[in-house]
């Protein structure tokens, strides 16, 4: 099992640890609800060093990215980040990723931890068709084992991070980044977030991780900064309706079914993988849709629970579910037949063979 630069700190701070994507990761520290509300109201730090980082460089970089991703990479400018996904050639999704444009011939991809090797093999295979080589010093390079990453999230996050930066960062725009010094070390500071509460991510080389960690806690003490585990990361993203690969999207789900039509761009000169399949789906409509569901009755929806009509007919299944710490009720994402996908539609979640009253709601939940 792999460790991150920060694993020793998590253990020292009493984290409940468990395996996740091949890493020994902190699941919770003081409890999921406490950590969740800390991020919503103050600031928390997540170790997300398990995420993968892949470089795509050279004169063919844009051509490759236009083929392997659904979003339009030509719309990026230096310092801009784009959310996108990689179609798998069968109508499904290899992964959802972030694309960072350093310049016209240099891009950094941040990919999901559990998919890093799969993504890397897919990117190399498609790159080879364009004559792009992979490996150290080549156009394609997997730097995942060399980079650590912290996500500082919450309404007070940027006040904390500002104390570690010589230049102003509090007003950086959403989905932008800068290559700059943070805590005296070379870093990439980006404003994306997976909690919906504001904040940033800081990427540094592994050898600079300890220095970043110590500086962050010195800066965050006055603001009540806390460690946050992957448990609260999941409840935070779910309240905002953000997809989790492996739950809400995977190799069998289409971006259009998953509500990701907004990152599926049928632009000119963009012959992306599965474009024809996606165009046909858009023209003919999808048979199921990913929706947000709020429970009216008492209960906690869980992954793979059945979704039914009020009369009991199965119409879909839950992909992610929890008790919302903010709303104090059960919430879920799930796929339902398109006829039941309209906001306001009454449905039911099957919990212990009982139909628990619920309703399709507009995302985000909070």
Helices and strands as residue ranges (DSSP letters): H 7-12, E 16-20, E 23-28, H 32-41, E 44-47, E 52-57, H 61-68, G 73-75, E 81-87, E 93-103, E 106-111, G 113-115, H 116-128, E 140-142, G 144-146, E 147-153, H 157-162, E 177-182, E 185-190, E 199-205, G 206-208, H 209-220, G 221-223, E 226-227, H 230-239, G 261-263, H 275-284, E 288-295, E 306-308, E 314-323, E 330-337, G 338-340, E 346-351, E 354-361
